[in-house]
């Protein structure tokens, strides 16, 4: 089964927006925390997104992979930087992280190809 990560990301965006309408208080707090957490500071936003991606891989979160690959690329991360991030995630997450890391690299390729169209 192949996941189309750009489509999956768009689908998740809609689901999260729907959830925010149904549960505005908690979601407003979460969205603000997310935005403040990944905003550039001492660490650039791309590094923060790659940290989030590594955690996403280690905890086996498909949707998180879609989000953080998308956002890392948008923040300027390169394919090689993401590949190295995946390597760290595999070191921390073992065999299951290999599978999720491979999926994350597939997502990089799909988002890059979609951006080139």
C-alpha positions as CSV (number, residue, x, y, z in Angstrom):
1,X,0.0,0.0,0.0
2,X,1.5,3.3,-1.1
3,X,0.6,6.5,0.8
4,X,0.3,9.7,-1.2
5,X,1.8,12.0,1.4
6,X,0.8,15.3,-0.2
7,X,-2.9,14.1,-0.4
8,X,-2.6,12.6,3.1
9,X,-1.3,15.9,4.5
10,X,-4.2,17.8,2.9
11,X,-6.7,15.3,4.3
12,X,-5.2,15.7,7.8
13,X,-5.3,19.5,7.5
14,X,-9.1,19.2,6.9
15,X,-9.6,16.8,9.7
16,X,-7.6,19.0,12.1
17,X,-9.6,22.0,11.0
18,X,-12.9,20.1,11.6
19,X,-11.6,19.1,15.1
20,X,-10.7,22.7,15.8
21,X,-14.3,23.8,15.1
22,X,-15.7,21.1,17.4
23,X,-13.2,21.6,20.2
24,X,-11.9,25.2,19.8
25,X,-10.4,25.7,23.2
26,X,-8.0,22.8,23.4
27,X,-7.2,23.0,19.7
28,X,-6.4,26.7,19.9
29,X,-4.0,26.0,22.7
30,X,-2.4,23.1,20.8
31,X,-2.1,25.2,17.6
32,X,-0.5,28.1,19.5
33,X,1.9,25.7,21.3
34,X,2.8,24.1,18.0
35,X,3.5,27.4,16.3
36,X,5.6,28.7,19.1
37,X,7.5,25.5,19.5
38,X,8.6,25.3,15.9
39,X,9.2,29.0,15.3
40,X,12.8,30.0,14.6
41,X,14.7,30.9,17.7
42,X,18.2,29.8,18.7
43,X,17.4,26.7,16.6
44,X,16.1,27.3,13.1
45,X,12.6,26.1,12.3
46,X,14.0,23.5,9.9
47,X,15.9,21.9,12.8
48,X,12.9,21.9,15.1
49,X,10.8,20.3,12.4
50,X,13.4,17.6,11.9
51,X,13.4,16.9,15.7
52,X,9.7,16.6,15.5
53,X,10.1,14.2,12.5
54,X,12.6,12.0,14.3
55,X,10.1,11.7,17.2
56,X,7.3,11.0,14.8
57,X,9.3,8.1,13.3
58,X,10.3,6.8,16.7
59,X,6.7,6.8,18.0
60,X,5.3,5.4,14.7
61,X,2.9,8.3,13.9
62,X,2.1,8.2,10.1
63,X,0.2,11.5,10.2
64,X,3.0,13.2,12.1
65,X,5.4,12.0,9.5
66,X,3.3,13.6,6.8
67,X,3.0,16.9,8.7
68,X,6.7,17.2,9.7
69,X,8.2,16.1,6.4
70,X,6.0,18.7,4.7
71,X,6.9,21.4,7.3
72,X,10.6,20.6,7.4
73,X,10.8,21.0,3.6
74,X,8.8,24.2,3.8
75,X,11.3,25.4,6.5
76,X,14.2,24.8,4.1
77,X,15.4,21.3,5.2
78,X,17.1,19.4,2.5
79,X,16.6,15.8,1.5
80,X,20.0,14.9,2.9
81,X,19.3,16.6,6.2
82,X,16.1,14.7,6.5
83,X,17.9,11.5,5.6
84,X,20.3,12.1,8.5
85,X,17.4,12.9,10.8
86,X,15.9,9.5,9.8
87,X,19.2,7.9,10.7
88,X,19.0,9.4,14.2
89,X,15.4,8.2,14.6
90,X,16.3,4.7,13.5
91,X,19.1,4.7,16.1
92,X,16.6,5.7,18.8
93,X,13.6,3.6,17.6
94,X,15.2,0.4,16.3
95,X,13.7,-1.8,13.6
96,X,10.2,-0.3,13.5
97,X,11.8,3.1,13.0
98,X,13.5,1.7,9.9
99,X,10.0,1.2,8.3
100,X,8.7,4.5,9.4
101,X,11.9,6.2,8.3
102,X,11.6,4.6,4.8
103,X,8.1,6.0,4.7
104,X,9.3,9.4,5.7
105,X,11.9,9.4,2.9
106,X,9.2,8.4,0.5
107,X,7.2,11.4,1.7
108,X,10.1,13.7,1.0
109,X,10.2,12.5,-2.6
110,X,6.5,12.9,-3.0
111,X,6.3,16.4,-1.6
112,X,9.4,17.5,-3.6
113,X,7.8,16.1,-6.8
114,X,4.5,17.8,-6.0
115,X,6.3,21.1,-5.5
116,X,8.0,20.8,-8.9
117,X,4.7,20.5,-10.7
